[in-house]
Amino acid sequence: MTPFPTKDEIRDWIRDNPGRASKRDVARAFNIKGAGRIELKRILRELTAEGAIPGRKRSDRGRDGLAPVELLQVIARTDDGDLLAEPTVWEGKGTPPRALFVPQKGGPALGIGDRILCRLSPVEGGDPPLEARLIRKIGSAPNRVLGIFRQADFGGRIEPVDKKSGHEWRVEPGDRNGARDGELVEAIQIGPRNRMGLPKARVTERLGDPQAPKSVSLIAIHEHGIPDSFPDRVLEEAAKAEPVTEPGRREDLRDIPLLTIDPADARDRDDAVCALPDPDPENEGGFILWVAIADVAHYVRPGSALDREARKRGNSTYFPDRVVPMLPDALSGDLCSLHADVPRPCMALRIVIGADGEKRAHRFTRGLMRSRASLAYEAAQAAADGDASAVPDGLAEEVIAPLWQAYAALKKARDRRAPLHLDLPERQIILSDEGRVTSVAFKERLDAHRLIEEFMVLANVCAAETLEQRRRPTMYRVHEEPNPDKIEALRAVLEEVGLTLAKGQVLKTSQFNRLLDAAADTEDAEMVSLSVLRSMTQAYYSPRNFGHFGLNLKRYAHFTSPIRRYADLLVHRALIASFGWGSDGLTPEEEEQMEEIGEAISQTERRSMLAERDTNDRYLAAYLADRVGAEFEGRVSGVAKFGLFVKLDETGADGLIPVSALGHEYFRHDPDDQTLTGEQSGRVIGLGMPATVRLSEAVPVTGGLLFELLSIEGKALPRGKGRRAGKGRRSGPASGKRKQIRHKIKRNKVRKGSRG
């Protein structure tokens, strides 16, 4: 006999199945029959009184058609950052009424699309006239739609710009909001999804011509829900901020020859560095390093409008044509930016290192600095290489030379530590003044870049160590070890190129580095690097320390970029509170919320990464749209049951070859080996194989590219009989091909010798 469910079990089921709170629904779910329905009715009555179930009777509803407790969906955000919600199901006349969501202390962070069970109350003269207070967050729904509006007799349809979306959306005549045919629009789903027919949507915003160059990043901003305009209250706070011109209680660091080294087009400069020979005779050949970081905490106080907006954004997002900053330009581009020859408040770190690059001591201070110069990476590198004219007079010998000497020492320590040697080439999309792609080039990696990175890594380690020693909570940057499944997939890829990752050992970065070094300067170098990168877990923020595997560090906390990362601002506040440097340190409320904040800013970081990647895909598709029919060289970058992904050598663009276009034979997919094998020919296609393709389709709005495979490893695919890919036992020619590949792997191992 099925046991009768408890009240909590029924409450949880209703929470997980919104809109199905009737007695019949619950009775069916728990197989309640006969006399049990009387007890069920009593429990449902209690849950309704407690607000766990929205009012179900029309008589319970007020004149506005809403019950005291309703299931709502967050549909928009006001200029002040407040959330607006409306009923998930609306049967009244006109447009659904909106309610202003009133957050409660300690409540969950909500976003557009979240479904929430709320208690509603009228507000006399309010706009909107209702307030909603959270009872329980039910879940999130993918209700936002971004796409191209296509007019039709019945109203219209929306073609989504997301290439992964599998359907269109129907728009009724009264829900088009004036949208015109071919316009880029944003919409929200209305009503529940039906089994039959297209889901319905209402246009909420018209965004203009989708083919306009500036629309490319705008699509990503709206598609991923990245806030791109600041509420008036936030702008007002930023405008009222005043510069700090005198040290006061700060340590005066204006005589230290600090300077900034950034990209040539940088607007925000949040870190400055310098190195001085250590005069201590006991540290012969050692250096005193200074790392000074913009004191954003001085301007962005806990609980302020600036702080709330910065936490909501989590980080700045960078596109080829624009930046969506975490802070308004009055701060990020001015008062918090360490411009040359102006005093700026800073959080500074003095580090003593030996000639071997090992840290001997460090201390933090809150100071006032003045940058000697704002240099581009290229100028600093030119000065280090002997062109003193590339920088202002005196800097080459006085500042640049000791910086490079200190970097040489730090590099020794770095080599002993052996972080991952992943230094993948980064492609840069070059735009014209009109916003159109003119070229795609590799970003040059200079020692100037590596110098700044090494200084910043050391500063981040010092921050984590100091806060841990002082027993203060902080936000760690965590990178855990790769999981076993990904390591097995990596082993399969490595075997294809004759390399081996031994089993049964504790994973260390040195093992991966040996593989990367063995593949260096070979045609497999980039593929091996990408495969190692894909085997890694994704880094995230947490108040709990699990170390940083990639950097081979036991503790690590982001300290060096508070203009563009909220995590760094929290670390600054933790240091301020730890040393008693002011009232703007980490608050007890923030300490309690560290876990929640860490999850939120990890999500905003991933959101930005996806938006940046999608934007690059769309720019590349637009760049290649005029070259449909052209042939390109590339390498297989992904293998799936439905086809192959190929990355082009020239631009780094990724495109799909559907399995149906691989020839007239049946291909079997092996997810472990990441291969497709032709059943008739035995042809094996795997990661990293060189391929010649023809571009058959480029869709800038979605960023989608379709290729036709001309040859793989210099050979055209044989013609067979089947068409589809699938799974099954290999036999015949495929088995023979496997033996050939194993023989090739063995031969490669012998040829590569100790490099494996």
C-alpha positions in Angstrom: 0.0 0.0 0.0 1.4 3.4 -0.9 2.0 5.5 2.2 0.0 8.7 2.6 2.3 11.7 1.7 3.2 14.2 4.4 2.3 17.8 4.2 5.9 18.8 3.4 5.9 16.2 0.5 2.7 17.7 -0.9 4.1 21.2 -0.5 7.3 20.3 -2.3 5.4 18.6 -5.2 3.2 21.7 -5.7 6.3 23.8 -5.7 7.9 21.7 -8.4 4.7 21.5 -10.4 3.4 25.1 -10.6 -0.1 25.4 -12.0 -1.1 21.9 -10.9 -2.3 22.5 -7.4 -5.8 21.1 -7.7 -7.0 18.2 -5.5 -7.3 16.0 -8.6 -3.7 16.7 -9.7 -2.2 16.0 -6.3 -4.3 12.9 -5.8 -3.2 11.5 -9.1 0.5 12.3 -8.3 0.4 10.4 -5.0 -2.2 7.8 -5.9 -4.6 8.9 -3.2 -8.0 7.3 -3.4 -11.2 6.9 -1.4 -11.2 8.3 2.2 -7.7 9.6 1.7 -9.1 12.4 -0.4 -10.8 13.9 2.7 -7.4 14.2 4.4 -5.9 15.6 1.2 -8.6 18.3 1.1 -7.8 19.3 4.7 -4.0 19.6 3.9 -4.6 21.6 0.7 -6.8 24.0 2.7 -4.0 24.5 5.2 -1.4 25.0 2.4 -3.7 27.6 0.8 -4.0 29.5 4.0 -0.2 29.5 4.5 0.3 30.9 1.0 1.9 27.8 -0.4 -0.9 27.5 -3.0 -2.2 30.4 -5.1 -6.0 31.0 -4.6 -7.8 28.7 -6.9 -11.4 30.1 -6.7 -12.5 33.0 -8.9 -14.4 34.3 -5.8 -11.1 34.8 -4.0 -9.9 37.2 -6.7 -10.1 41.0 -6.3 -11.4 43.5 -8.8 -8.1 43.4 -10.6 -8.6 39.7 -11.3 -5.7 38.6 -9.0 -5.8 36.5 -5.8 -4.0 37.5 -2.7 -1.4 34.9 -3.5 -0.4 34.5 -7.1 2.3 32.7 -9.2 4.2 35.5 -11.0 7.0 35.7 -13.5 9.7 38.4 -13.4 9.4 40.1 -16.7 11.4 43.4 -16.5 13.7 45.6 -14.5 13.1 49.3 -13.8 15.7 52.0 -14.3 16.3 51.9 -10.6 17.0 48.2 -10.8 13.8 47.0 -9.2 12.0 44.0 -10.6 8.6 43.9 -12.2 6.4 40.8 -12.3 3.1 39.7 -13.8 0.9 36.6 -13.5 2.1 33.5 -15.4 -1.6 32.9 -16.4 -3.9 35.8 -17.1 -7.6 35.3 -18.0 -8.7 38.9 -17.4 -9.3 41.7 -19.8 -6.6 43.8 -21.3 -2.9 43.4 -20.5 -1.8 41.5 -17.4 -1.4 43.7 -14.3 2.2 44.3 -13.1 3.5 44.2 -9.6 6.7 45.7 -8.1 8.7 43.0 -6.4 9.8 44.0 -2.9 12.9 42.1 -1.9 13.4 40.8 1.6 16.7 40.6 3.6 18.4 37.2 2.9 16.1 36.4 0.0 17.3 34.7 -3.2 18.7 36.7 -6.1 16.1 36.9 -8.8 16.4 37.6 -12.5 14.3 38.0 -15.6 12.3 34.8 -16.3 12.2 33.6 -12.7 8.8 32.3 -11.5 7.9 33.3 -7.9 5.0 32.6 -5.6 4.1 36.0 -4.0 1.7 37.6 -1.7 0.2 40.7 -3.4 -0.9 43.9 -1.7 -2.4 47.1 -3.4 -0.4 50.4 -3.2 -2.5 53.5 -3.2 -1.4 55.7 -6.1 1.5 53.4 -6.9 3.0 52.8 -10.3 2.5 49.8 -10.6 -0.4 49.7 -8.2 0.6 46.3 -6.7 3.5 45.1 -4.5 4.7 41.5 -4.5 6.5 39.9 -1.5 8.2 36.6 -2.0 6.8 33.4 -0.5 8.9 31.0 -2.5 11.0 31.0 -5.7 9.5 28.3 -7.9 12.1 28.2 -10.6 13.3 29.8 -13.8 11.8 29.8 -17.2 13.4 30.6 -20.6 10.7 33.2 -21.3 12.9 35.8 -23.1 13.0 35.6 -26.8 15.3 37.5 -29.2 14.8 37.2 -32.9 13.7 38.6 -36.2 10.0 39.6 -36.5 8.3 38.3 -39.6 4.9 39.8 -40.5 2.0 37.6 -41.3 -1.8 37.9 -41.8 -2.4 36.5 -38.3 0.1 38.8 -36.7 3.6 37.4 -37.1 6.3 35.1 -36.1 9.7 35.5 -34.4 12.7 33.7 -35.9 15.1 33.3 -32.9 18.7 34.4 -33.3 19.9 31.6 -31.1 21.2 28.9 -33.5 20.4 26.3 -30.8 16.7 27.2 -30.7 14.5 24.6 -32.3 11.3 26.5 -33.0 9.8 29.9 -33.8 7.3 31.9 -31.8 3.8 33.0 -32.8 2.8 36.7 -32.2 -0.8 37.7 -32.1 -1.8 41.0 -33.8 -2.2 42.7 -30.4 1.2 41.6 -29.1 3.5 42.9 -31.8 4.1 46.3 -30.2 4.4 48.0 -33.6 7.2 45.7 -34.7 7.9 45.8 -38.5 8.9 43.0 -40.8 12.6 42.2 -40.5 13.2 44.1 -37.3 15.2 42.7 -34.4 12.9 42.4 -31.4 12.9 41.2 -27.8 9.8 39.3 -26.6 8.6 37.2 -23.7 6.6 34.0 -23.7 3.0 34.4 -22.8 0.9 31.6 -21.5 1.9 28.0 -21.0 3.6 26.0 -23.7 1.1 23.9 -25.7 1.8 20.5 -27.1 0.3 21.5 -30.5 1.3 24.6 -32.4 4.0 27.3 -31.8 4.4 28.9 -28.4 3.1 32.5 -28.1 5.2 35.5 -27.4 4.6 39.3 -26.9 7.1 41.8 -28.3 8.4 44.0 -25.5 11.2 45.9 -27.3 12.1 46.8 -30.9 15.8 46.9 -31.5 16.1 48.0 -35.1 18.0 46.6 -38.1 19.7 43.2 -37.3 22.1 43.7 -40.1 23.5 47.0 -38.7 27.1 46.5 -37.5 26.4 47.7 -34.0 23.6 45.2 -33.6 26.1 42.3 -33.3 27.0 42.9 -29.7 23.6 44.3 -29.0 22.1 40.9 -29.8 24.4 39.2 -27.3 23.7 41.8 -24.7 19.9 41.2 -24.9 20.1 37.5 -25.6 22.1 36.9 -22.4 20.4 39.5 -20.2 23.5 41.7 -19.6 22.5 45.0 -18.1 23.8 47.7 -20.4 22.4 50.9 -19.0 22.8 52.3 -15.5 19.9 53.4 -13.3 19.7 57.2 -12.7 20.4 56.7 -9.0 23.7 54.8 -9.8 24.8 57.6 -12.2 24.0 60.2 -9.6 26.1 58.5 -7.0 29.0 58.2 -9.4 28.7 61.8 -10.4 28.9 63.0 -6.8 32.2 61.2 -6.1 35.1 63.4 -5.5 38.8 62.8 -6.2 41.3 62.1 -3.4 44.2 64.6 -3.6 45.9 64.4 -0.2 47.1 61.3 1.7 45.3 62.0 5.0 45.5 58.7 6.9 46.8 56.9 3.8 50.5 56.1 3.2 52.0 58.5 0.7 53.3 56.5 -2.2 53.6 59.4 -4.7 57.4 59.2 -4.9 57.5 55.5 -5.9 58.0 55.2 -9.7 54.8 53.2 -10.4 53.4 53.0 -13.9 50.6 51.3 -15.7 51.0 48.9 -18.7 47.8 48.1 -20.6 46.4 47.6 -24.1 46.8 50.6 -26.3 43.1 51.2 -26.4 42.5 50.7 -22.6 40.2 53.2 -20.8 40.4 51.7 -17.3 43.8 51.3 -15.7 43.4 49.6 -12.4 46.9 48.2 -11.7 50.3 49.9 -11.5 53.7 48.2 -10.9 57.3 49.0 -10.2 60.4 47.1 -9.1 63.4 48.4 -7.2 66.7 46.6 -6.3 66.6 45.6 -2.7 69.3 47.4 -0.7 69.3 44.8 2.0 72.8 43.0 1.9 71.1 39.8 3.0 69.0 39.8 -0.1 71.7 40.3 -2.7 70.2 40.3 -6.2 66.7 40.6 -4.8 64.0 43.1 -5.5 61.2 45.1 -3.8 58.1 44.9 -5.9 55.2 47.3 -5.7 51.7 46.5 -7.0 49.2 49.3 -6.6 45.5 48.7 -7.4 42.7 51.3 -7.7 40.9 51.8 -4.4 37.4 51.2 -5.8 36.1 50.4 -2.3 36.6 54.1 -1.4 33.9 55.0 -3.9 31.7 52.0 -4.0 30.4 51.5 -0.4 28.6 48.4 0.8 24.8 48.7 0.3 25.0 51.7 -2.0 23.2 51.9 -5.3 26.6 51.6 -7.0 27.4 48.5 -5.0 24.0 46.9 -5.8 24.5 47.5 -9.5 28.1 46.3 -9.4 27.1 43.1 -7.7 24.2 42.5 -10.2 26.6 42.9 -13.1 29.4 40.9 -11.4 32.0 42.0 -14.0 32.6 44.0 -17.1 31.8 42.4 -20.5 34.1 43.1 -23.4 33.0 43.0 -27.1 35.0 44.0 -30.2 33.0 47.2 -30.6 32.1 48.1 -27.0 32.5 47.4 -23.3 29.6 46.9 -20.9 31.3 48.1 -17.7 30.7 47.0 -14.1 30.9 50.7 -13.0 29.9 53.9 -14.6 32.5 55.7 -16.7 32.8 58.5 -14.1 34.5 55.9 -11.9 35.9 53.2 -14.3 37.3 55.7 -16.8 38.2 58.5 -14.4 38.4 58.6 -10.6 39.2 54.9 -10.2 41.6 54.8 -13.2 45.3 55.2 -12.4 46.0 57.9 -15.1 49.4 59.3 -15.3 50.5 62.4 -13.3 47.4 62.6 -11.1 47.0 61.4 -7.5 44.9 58.4 -7.0 43.8 56.4 -3.9 45.0 52.9 -4.0 45.4 49.6 -2.2 49.1 48.8 -2.5 51.3 45.8 -1.8 55.0 45.8 -1.1 56.7 42.4 -1.9 60.2 41.4 -1.2 61.6 38.7 -3.5 65.0 37.0 -3.7 67.2 36.6 -6.7 65.5 33.2 -7.2 62.1 34.8 -7.5 60.7 33.4 -4.3 58.7 35.7 -2.0 60.4 36.6 1.3 57.9 39.0 2.8 55.0 41.2 1.9 52.7 43.9 3.4 49.5 45.6 2.3 48.8 49.3 2.8 46.1 51.8 1.8 47.8 54.7 0.0 47.9 57.6 -2.4 50.0 57.1 -5.6 50.8 59.0 -8.7 51.6 57.0 -11.9 54.7 58.1 -13.8 53.3 57.0 -17.1 50.5 55.1 -18.9 52.2 52.7 -21.3 50.9 50.4 -23.9 52.3 46.8 -23.9 54.1 47.4 -27.2 55.8 50.6 -25.9 57.0 48.9 -22.7 58.3 45.9 -24.7 60.2 48.2 -27.1 61.9 50.0 -24.2 62.8 46.7 -22.7 64.3 45.6 -26.0 66.5 48.7 -26.2 64.4 51.4 -27.8 64.5 54.0 -25.0 62.6 56.5 -27.2 59.4 54.3 -27.0 58.8 55.7 -23.4 59.1 59.1 -21.7 62.7 60.2 -20.9 64.4 58.3 -18.1 61.8 55.5 -17.7 63.7 52.9 -19.8 66.6 52.7 -17.4 65.1 53.8 -14.2 61.8 51.8 -14.3 61.6 49.4 -17.3 65.0 47.8 -16.8 64.5 46.8 -13.1 60.9 45.6 -14.0 62.3 43.2 -16.5 65.1 42.1 -14.2 62.5 41.3 -11.5 60.4 39.5 -14.0 63.3 37.3 -14.9 63.6 36.3 -11.2 59.9 35.7 -10.9 60.0 33.5 -14.0 62.5 31.2 -12.3 60.0 30.7 -9.5 57.2 30.2 -11.9 59.1 27.5 -13.8 59.7 25.7 -10.6 56.1 25.9 -9.7 55.1 24.6 -13.1 51.6 26.0 -13.8 49.9 24.8 -16.9 51.8 25.9 -20.0 48.6 26.8 -21.9 49.4 29.9 -23.9 46.9 29.5 -26.7 47.0 32.0 -29.6 44.2 34.5 -29.2 42.5 35.9 -32.3 41.5 39.6 -32.4 38.6 40.9 -34.5 39.5 44.2 -36.1 36.6 46.6 -36.9 36.3 49.6 -39.1 35.0 52.9 -37.8 31.6 51.8 -39.1 31.8 48.6 -37.0 32.4 46.2 -39.9 35.1 43.4 -39.7 38.1 44.4 -41.7 40.4 41.5 -40.6 41.0 38.8 -38.0 44.5 38.7 -36.6 46.4 36.8 -33.9 47.1 38.9 -30.8 50.9 39.1 -30.3 52.0 37.7 -26.9 54.9 39.8 -25.5 57.0 39.4 -22.4 55.3 42.7 -21.3 52.0 40.7 -21.1 53.6 37.9 -19.1 55.4 40.3 -16.8 52.1 42.0 -15.8 50.4 38.6 -15.4 53.2 37.3 -13.1 53.1 40.4 -10.9 49.3 40.1 -10.7 49.4 36.4 -9.8 51.9 37.1 -7.0 49.7 39.9 -5.7 46.6 37.6 -5.7 48.5 35.0 -3.8 49.6 37.5 -1.2 46.0 38.7 -0.7 44.7 35.1 -0.1 47.6 34.3 2.3 47.1 37.5 4.3 43.3 37.1 4.8 43.8 33.4 5.6 46.5 34.3 8.2 44.2 36.9 9.7 41.3 34.5 9.7 39.1 36.8 7.6 36.5 35.5 5.2 37.4 36.1 1.5 36.4 35.2 -2.0 38.8 32.6 -3.4 39.3 32.0 -7.1 38.9 28.2 -7.2 40.0 25.9 -10.0 39.5 22.2 -9.0 41.2 19.2 -10.5 39.9 17.7 -13.8 37.2 15.1 -13.3 38.0 11.5 -14.3 35.6 11.3 -17.3 37.3 14.3 -19.0 40.7 12.8 -18.4 39.7 9.6 -20.1 38.4 11.6 -23.1 41.7 13.4 -23.2 43.7 10.2 -23.2 41.8 9.0 -26.2 42.7 12.2 -28.1 46.3 12.0 -27.1 46.6 8.4 -28.3 45.6 9.5 -31.8 48.8 11.7 -32.0 51.0 9.2 -30.2 51.1 10.7 -26.7 50.3 9.0 -23.4 48.9 10.3 -20.2 49.7 7.6 -17.6 46.9 6.2 -15.4 46.9 5.6 -11.7 48.9 8.7 -10.8 47.9 11.8 -8.8 47.2 14.5 -11.4 49.8 17.3 -11.5 50.3 20.2 -13.9 53.7 18.9 -14.7 52.2 15.8 -16.4 50.1 18.0 -18.7 53.1 20.3 -19.4 55.2 17.3 -20.6 52.4 16.6 -23.1 52.1 20.2 -24.2 55.9 20.4 -24.6 56.0 17.2 -26.6 53.3 18.5 -29.0 54.9 22.0 -29.3 56.2 22.9 -32.8 54.2 20.1 -34.4 51.0 20.2 -36.5 49.2 18.8 -33.4 50.2 21.6 -31.0 47.0 23.6 -31.1 44.7 20.5 -31.0 46.6 19.1 -28.0 46.4 22.5 -26.2 42.7 22.8 -26.9 42.1 19.2 -25.7 44.0 19.8 -22.4 42.1 23.0 -21.9 38.7 21.2 -22.5 39.7 18.6 -19.9 40.0 21.3 -17.2 37.1 22.2 -14.9 35.7 25.7 -15.0 37.1 28.1 -12.4 34.6 29.8 -10.1 34.4 32.0 -7.0 33.8 30.6 -3.5 34.5 31.5 0.1 35.8 28.0 0.5 39.3 27.3 -0.7 39.9 24.3 -2.9 43.1 25.6 -4.5 43.9 26.6 -8.1 44.9 23.5 -10.1 45.9 25.4 -13.3 48.2 27.8 -11.5 49.4 25.1 -9.2 48.7 27.2 -6.1 47.2 26.2 -2.8 45.4 29.5 -2.3 44.4 32.2 -4.7 42.1 35.3 -4.5 41.4 37.9 -7.2 42.7 41.3 -5.9 44.0 43.2 -8.9 41.0 44.3 -11.0 38.2 45.8 -8.8 37.1 48.1 -11.6 35.9 45.2 -13.7 35.4 42.3 -11.2 33.2 42.4 -8.1 35.2 39.5 -6.5 38.2 41.8 -6.3 36.2 44.5 -4.6 35.1 42.0 -2.0 38.8 41.1 -1.4 39.7 44.8 -1.0 36.9 45.2 1.6 38.1 42.1 3.5 41.6 43.7 3.7 40.1 47.0 4.8 38.1 45.3 7.6 41.0 43.1 8.6 43.4 46.1 9.0 40.8 48.6 10.3 41.5 51.0 7.5 38.0 52.5 7.5 34.2 52.0 7.6 34.0 50.8 4.0 35.3 47.3 4.7 33.4 44.0 4.4 30.2 44.0 6.4 28.8 41.2 8.6 25.9 40.9 6.1 28.4 40.4 3.3 30.3 37.8 5.3 27.1 35.8 5.7 26.2 36.1 2.0 29.7 35.1 0.6 28.5 31.7 -0.6 25.5 33.2 -2.4 27.5 36.1 -3.9 30.2 33.7 -5.1 27.6 31.7 -7.0 26.0 34.8 -8.4 29.2 36.4 -9.7 30.4 33.0 -11.1 27.2 32.9 -13.1 27.6 36.5 -14.4 31.2 35.6 -15.4 30.0 32.6 -17.4 27.2 34.8 -18.9 29.8 37.3 -20.1 32.0 34.6 -21.6 29.1 33.2 -23.6 28.0 36.6 -24.8 31.6 37.4 -25.9 31.9 34.1 -27.7 28.5 34.4 -29.4 29.4 38.0 -30.6 32.7 36.8 -32.0 30.9 34.0 -33.9 28.5 36.5 -35.4 31.2 38.9 -36.4 33.1 36.0 -38.0 30.0 34.8 -39.8 29.5 38.4 -41.2 33.1 38.5 -42.2 32.8 35.3 -44.1 29.4 35.9 -45.6 30.9 37.3 -48.8 33.1 34.2 -49.2 30.4 31.5 -49.5 31.7 28.9 -51.9 35.4 29.6 -51.0 37.7 26.8 -49.8 39.5 26.9 -46.4 42.0 24.8 -44.5 41.2 23.8 -40.9 41.1 21.1 -38.3 38.4 19.0 -36.8 37.6 20.7 -33.5 34.6 18.7 -32.4 32.9 15.3 -33.1 29.3 14.6 -32.4 26.7 12.1 -33.5 25.1 14.7 -35.8 28.3 15.9 -37.5 31.8 17.4 -37.3 33.0 20.9 -36.2 35.9 22.3 -38.0 38.0 25.3 -36.9 39.4 27.3 -39.8 43.2 28.0 -39.6 42.8 31.5 -41.1 40.2 33.0 -38.7 39.6 30.5 -36.0 35.9 30.4 -36.9 34.1 27.2 -36.1 31.5 25.6 -38.5 29.5 22.5 -38.7 29.6 19.7 -41.3 26.3 17.7 -40.8 26.8 14.0 -40.8 24.5 13.7 -43.8 27.0 15.7 -45.8 29.9 13.3 -45.1 29.1 11.0 -48.0 26.7 8.3 -48.9 27.6 5.8 -46.1 26.7 5.1 -42.5 28.9 6.7 -39.9 29.2 5.3 -36.4 29.8 7.7 -33.5 32.2 6.7 -30.7 31.8 9.3 -27.9 34.7 7.9 -25.9 37.2 8.1 -28.7 35.4 11.2 -30.2 35.4 9.7 -33.7 33.1 9.0 -36.6 33.8 5.8 -38.5 32.4 5.0 -42.0 30.8 1.6 -41.9 31.6 0.7 -45.6 35.0 2.5 -46.0 36.3 2.2 -42.5 37.3 5.8 -42.7 37.9 7.2 -39.2 37.5 10.9 -38.5 38.7 12.3 -35.2 39.8 15.4 -33.4 42.7 17.4 -34.7 42.7 15.9 -38.2 43.5 18.5 -40.9 40.5 19.1 -43.2 39.8 21.1 -46.4 36.2 22.5 -46.4 34.0 24.7 -48.6 31.9 27.3 -47.0 28.3 26.6 -48.0 26.4 28.9 -45.6 27.1 31.9 -43.3 24.3 33.4 -41.2 25.5 36.6 -39.4 22.4 36.9 -37.3 22.9 33.6 -35.6 26.7 33.2 -36.1 26.1 29.9 -37.8 28.5 28.5 -40.4 28.0 25.4 -42.5 30.8 23.6 -44.3 31.1 21.0 -47.0 33.9 18.5 -46.4 36.3 18.2 -49.4 39.0 16.2 -47.8 40.3 14.9 -44.5 44.1 14.4 -44.0 44.5 15.2 -47.7 42.1 12.5 -48.9 38.6 12.8 -50.2 36.0 10.6 -48.4 35.1 7.4 -50.2 31.5 6.9 -51.3 29.5 4.2 -49.5 25.8 3.2 -49.2 24.5 4.4 -45.9 23.8 8.0 -44.7 23.3 8.2 -41.0 25.5 8.1 -37.9 24.9 5.9 -35.0 26.3 3.4 -32.5 27.0 -0.2 -32.8 29.7 -2.9 -32.9 32.5 -2.3 -35.4 33.3 -4.9 -38.0 34.8 -5.3 -41.4 36.8 -2.4 -42.9 36.3 -0.2 -39.8 38.0 -2.8 -37.6 40.9 -3.0 -40.1 41.2 0.8 -40.0 41.4 0.7 -36.3 44.4 -1.6 -36.5 46.1 0.8 -38.9 45.5 3.7 -36.5 46.9 1.7 -33.5 50.0 0.9 -35.6 50.3 4.6 -36.5 50.1 5.6 -32.9 52.8 3.0 -32.0 55.0 4.3 -34.7 54.5 7.9 -33.6 55.5 7.0 -30.1 58.7 5.5 -31.3 59.4 8.5 -33.5 58.7 11.0 -30.8 60.8 9.1 -28.3 61.1 10.7 -24.9 58.8 13.6 -25.9 55.7 11.5 -24.9 
